[in-house]
Amino acid sequence: MKRDTRSRREFLKIAAAGAAGMTAATSASTVHALAQRQVPLAPVPALDTIQIALIGAGLQGMGDARTALRIPGVEIVAVADVYDGRLTRSKEIWGESLFTTRDYREVLARPDVDAVIVATPDHWHARIAIETMKAGKDVYLEKPMVQDVEEGPQVIEAAQASKRILQVGSQRVSSIIYAKARDLFKSGAIGELNFVEAWWHRNSAMGAWQYTIPPDASPETCDWDRFLGDAPKRPFDATRLFRWRNYRDYGTGIPGDLFVHLFSGIHYVLDSYGPVRIMATGGLRYWRDGRDVPDVAVGVYDYPKTEAHPAFTLMLKVNFADGGGGEGHLFRFAGPEGVITIGGSGVTLGRQPRPTDPGLSIETFPEALQEEITRSHRAQYPERAELRPREETVFAAPSGYSDTFDHFRNFFDAVRSRTPVVEDAVFGYRAAGPAVLTNTSYFEQRPIGWDPEKMRRTSDTGKPGRTGAGREER
């Protein structure tokens, strides 16, 4: 007897449609240029000139100062650093009339300094920022805002009491790229957010903080005691001074160097205060050079539901020995209707609409039952299940765009107008808090609770376990 194969062919097509969702379809892409948000630069009257000082003239500090000086009406008058070679280099770049010193307090005492860039090792950030504001000067403070979570309320209090401008140096909040991602999210482009992930991999010695140590580094050319500050006392060690990010005494590891940027970007895009639960893992896998912080770090964070966004999970990861080539970072905000991706010099909205027909997986059922299910399924879903092409809309920043430049321009605009900045002490603490607590989770090997609204530690059960950001109640 010849079997009718038509119905079987039909249900096989429908069953296959379920698997089609796993196969990438041809993408259709459109590209739009992002417009600069600010007006072109214009000359500034001499009376409106802002005179700045730099405290901490390392790679980041020098880069910050160079960017700041691209803003019209900004001049540098003083530099402080604990290494004499950097003071010499500062004069080579900005002129012999530049005031230089090992003691940052001499900079803060100068009446001609209006604003200060603080780009010291992390363990000095809070202290110098507070002293700068008490001296009546505005401060651009490199990230993370604090090395220890208990320092946050002190910085916030100093900023509020002094009424000075404090801006933390995570430039994502001034980026036209992140502003576009923020607009896309608020428009509902991806539906209800459920997951955010970001990675930032590096595969170079410089990327892993193996900075060059000058051959003349010695107790005579370096103010070792001033570098140590409140850190544990130990004999002079040039490696610790010039590669301080590798050590817990002075830095904040991967979370404080890189995760804090990602937190800043997430919180800006989503209008979020931060996570309520922090979990971290990782290890020292490649750079076994005496450092005491990991070179592979993974953080998982639970964010609560708020008026601005639903509850979601965040995963951050960094690998300092990623041999796949290339360095950079990628951000993905995922929802059921699409994905917003930030990477390179733009933001992409990707969508691949799912077919209404979910398909069938019936090949293990008896043939008669397969045909019955197929007929019922066809009545419910008359259209064949086909995966539609992925649609991508790319919003690209102009060639050579610099969000760091925009961040400094926003800072100096605020200095002149006395208007608030986005990344103030409160915003900065809400990014730095989860970042430094990631280290706590890693080294203590346990989840950490955090109240992002009140900005304080909680117990692992989510119940308040600390007062303010102080020590645990016993």
N, C-alpha and C positions, 0 to 999 in steps of 0.2 A: 504493500500500500504506500503510495507516494504521500509524504507529509507536506502540508502547506507551511512553507517557511516564511511567508510574508509577515505574519504577526511576530515571529521570533526576530526577524530582522528589525522590526520596528522597536521592540523593547530593547534590543541591543544598542540601537542608536540612542535611545533615551538613557540607558544605563551609562553609556560612554560619555554622555553629556556631563554627568556628575564629575567624571575625572577631568573633563576639559578645563575645569576651573584651576587645575594645577599647571596648566600649560600656558606659557606666556603668549599672548597675542601681539600682533604688530602694533607698535605705539604710534599714536598721532600726537605730534608736539607742536606747540606754538610758543613763541618767545616774545616777551614784552620787556622793554627797558624800564628800569626803575628811575624815577626822577629824583634829583637831589632835593632835599626838603628845605634847604636854607638858601638865602639870597647870596649872590656872589660877594666875595670879600671886598671890603672898601677901606680906604685909609682911615686911620683913627687919629683924632687930634692929640697933640702932644700931652695935653693935660689929662687925657684919659688913658695914658700908658700905664699898663700893669707891670710892675717890677717883681720878678719871681726869683726864688732861690731853689736850689736842688739839694736835698739831703739824701745821700746815697747815689754815688755816680758810677754804678755798675752798668751792665748792659741795658737793663730795663730803664734805669734812671737817665742814662745818656739818651736813649731812644725817646723817652718821654719829653725830655727837655728840647730835643731837636724838633719834635712835633709841635710842642707848645710854641716855639719861636717862629713857626710858620704862620701863626695867627697874628694879623696886624695889631700893633699896639701892645705887644708883649716883649719885654726885655729881661735878660737874666743878669743879676747883679752879684750873686753869691752862690758858692758850692761848698758843701761839707762832705767829707768822706774820711774813713779811717786809714786809707792807703795813700801815701804821698804821691805815688805814680798817677793816680786818678786826678789828684789836684793839679799836677803838672799838665796832664792831658787836657783838663778843663780850660786852663789858661791858653793852651795851644789852639783850642777850638774857639773860645769866646773872648780872648784878649787878655793882655797882662793886667789890665785894670780890674779884672774880676777878683772879688774877694774870695779867698779860699781858707778853709780851716778844717782841722780834725774834729773840732768841738761844735756840734750842731747848735748848741745853746748860743754861741756867738752869732750865728745866723738869725736866730729868733730875736735876739736883742737889737738887731739893726732896724732903725725906723724907716729905711728906704725899701724894705721888703714888704710887699702887699700880699703875696700868696706864695705857698711853698709846695713843691712836689716832694712827697715822701716816698722814696723807693729803696728803703733799707731792707735788710733781712727781716723776715716776718716777726721775729720776737721783739722788734723795736716799733712796729707799726702803731699799736694803740698808744704807747707812751708818748712818742713824738707827736702824733696827731693831737693828742690832748694838750700837750704843752704848746703846740703851734696855735691852737685856737685860743688858749688862755693868754697867749702873747698878742692876741688881736689880729691874727692873720688867717686868711682862708687857706684851705688845704686840699690838694689833690692827692689822695692816699691810695697807693698801690694795693691791689688785692693780695691776699684776703685782708679784710679790715682788721681782723684780730688773729692772733695765734692760738689763744685760749678762749674758750667760750665764755668764761667769766669776765673777760675784758669788755664784751659788747656793751652792757649797760653803762659802763664808765664813759665810753666814747660817745654814746647817744646823749648822756647827761651833759657832757662838756659841749657838744654841738648845740644843744638846746639852750644852755645857760649863756654861752658866748655869743649866740646868734651869728656865728660865722658860717660861711659856706664850706661844707665838706662833701666832696664827691669821691666815691670809690672808683678805682680804675679798671672796671670790667666794662669794656666799651660796647658790648652788645646792646645795652639799653639806648645807645645813641645811633644805632645802625639802621639805615634805610632797609636793609635786608630783613632784620628782625621786626621792624615796624610793619613790613608787608606781611610777614608770617602772622603777626598779631592781628592785622586786619582780616586776613583769610580765616583765622580761627574764629574770630568774633562774628564773622558773617555766616558761620555754620558750614563752611566748605567741606569739612570732613565728618560732619555729624557729631555725635557725642563722643568726646575723647575717651579712650580707654587705656592707652599705653604710650609712653614716651621713652625713647632710647637715644643714646648718644655715645659715640666713641671718639677717642682722640689718640691715635697711635703715632709712635715715633720710632725711627730706626737709625739713629745717629748718636754719636757721642755727645754733641752739643745738646741734642734733644733730651738726652738723659742726664743733663747737668754736669757733664765732665768738662767744665770750663778751664781755660788755660790759666795756669798759676805763674805769675811773673817771677823770673829768676832772682829778682832783687828783693822778694818778699822776706822780711825779717822783723824781729822785734823793734829794730831801729826805724824801718820804713812803714811799719803798720802799728796802729794804736790797738793792740790786742785787747787790753782791758776794756776799752771803750766799745769794741766790737762785742765782747761777751755781755756787757751790761748785767742783767739779772740772771743770765744763763749760768750753769755750773762752771766753777773755776777750773781751769786746766792749763798746762803749759802751752806756749805758742804752737800753733799748728796751721800752717799756710793752707793746707788742703781744706780744713774746716772753714777757714775764712773765705776762700775764693770759691768753694763748692758747698756753701752752707746749706743749700736746698736738700742735700743728701742726709741731713742730720736733724733729729727731732728737737734737739736743743735750740735750734735757730729757725727752722723752717716748718712747713706743714705738709711736706710730701706731695704726692700726686693730688690728693683732694684739695689742698690749699692752693696749689699752683694751677691746676687745670679744672678740676670738678667745679670750683667756685665760679669760673666763667660760665660753665654749663648751667649751674643753678641760676645765675643772674639772667641768662638768656631765657630759661624756662619761666622764671617768675615774671619777667617782663612780658613775654608773649601771652601768658595765661592770666595775668593779674593774680598771681598766686603768692601766698605767704610762705609756703614751704611744706615739707613732709611732717608726718607725725611719728613715723617709724623709720629707723635707719639701720641697715644691715650691710656689712662689708666683708669682703674676703680678698685674697690675692697672695702675693708672696714675692720674695727676692729670687728671681729666676735666672737672670743673666749678668747684671752689673754687680758682681760680687767684689766690690772695690773698697770695702770698709764701711759703706753706707749702712744706716740702720733703719731705712724706710724701704718699702717694697717698690719694685719696678713694674709690677703688674698689679692693678687694682680694679676691683669690680664693686660697685655699690648698687644696692636695691633699696628703693624708697617707696613708702606708701603715702600718697597724698589724699587728704580727705575731700569730701564733697563740699563745695562752697557755692555761693551765688554766681561766681564767675566761671566755675568749671565743675564737672562731675568728679567723683573719686577716680583715681588712676594710679597706675604703677609706673615708676621711673627706674630705668637701669642705665648706669654710667659705667664705662670701662676704658682703661688706658693700658697699653702695652708699650714698654720702652725698647723692646727688641722684636719688632714686627718686621720680619724679613721679606714681607711681600712687596716692599718697595713703596716709596712715597710717604709723605707725612701730611697730616691734616686731620680735620674732624668732620663729622657728619651728625646731623640732628634729625630725628624722625618723630613727628607727632601723628599718631595713628588713630583713626576712627573708622566706623563701619562704612562710611561713604567716601573715604579718601585718606591720603597721607600727605602731610606737609613736610617737605624735606629741606633743611638748610645745609648747604655745603658749598665749598668753593666761594664763588662771588655772586651767589644768588639763592633764590628760594623757589622750590618746585611744588606745584600742586598736582599730585598724581591720583587718577581715578580709574578704576576698572569695574564698571557696573556689573554686578552679578546677575545672571539670568534669573527670571522668575521661576523657571522650572528647576527644581533642585536635582533632578536626575534620579536614577534608581540603581540600587545594588541588589539585584535579585537572581544573579546567575547560579546561586547555590540552592534555589528553591526548585520544587518539581515544575516541569515544563507547563503543565496545565495551570498551576498557580501563577507562574510568571506571566502567562498570557492574560489571566484575569486581572492581575495587578496592572499590567500594561494598558489594558482597555480603560480601567478606572483612572489611571494616571493621565492618559491622553484626553479624557473628558475634562479633567481638571486643568490641564496645561496643554491647550491645543497647539501652542507654538513650540517649535523645537528649542531645546536648550543649547544655546550657542554663547560662547564666551566672547564678549565684545572687545574691541581693541582698547588697550590702555590709553587713556588720554592724559597728556602732560601739558601743563602750562608753566612755563619757566619765566620767572621775573629776575632779570639780570641787572646787577649794579653796573654803573659806568666803568669803563676801563680805568684802572688805577685808583678806584675808590678806596678810601681809608676811613673805617669807622672810628679808629683812634683819633684821627684829626677832628671828626665831628664831635667826639666825646670831649676833647679839649676845648673846642669852640663853645660847646654848651656850658662847660665849666666857666670859661672867661666871660661869657654872656651873663651868667648868674652872678659872677663877681661884680660886674658893672651894675647890673640891674637890681641885685639883692633879691632875686626871685628864687624859689626853691629848685633844686635839681631832682631828677628822678632817682638817681642812685645815691641817696643821702645815707646818713648813718644807720637809720632803721632798715632801709632796703639792703644796705651792705651787710648788716648783721644777719638778716634773714637769709642771705646767701652764704655768708661765712660760717654761721652756726652749724648748719647741716654738713658743711664741708669738713670742719675740724672735728665734728662728732663722728664722721666717717672713720677718722683715725682712731677715735676712742673705741668704736665698734670693732675695728680690725685688731687692735692690740689687746682688747679685753675679750675678744671672741664671743660677743653677745650682741643682740639687738639693743638699740638705744632709743628711748622715747624722747620726743621733742614737741613742745607746744609752739607752733609757728606764729600764732597770734600774740601770745603773751611773751614769746621769745625766751623760753626757759626749758631746762631739762625736765623730763617726767620719768616716772618709773616705766619698766617694760610693759606694764599692764595699761599704760596710758593715764594713770592717776598721778597728780602732781607729786613729785618726789623731791622738788627743790624749791627754794624760795628765791624769786628773781632768777638770776643765773648763778647763784651761789652754790655752796656745797650741799650735798645730800643731807636731808634731815635724818637724824639717827634716833 
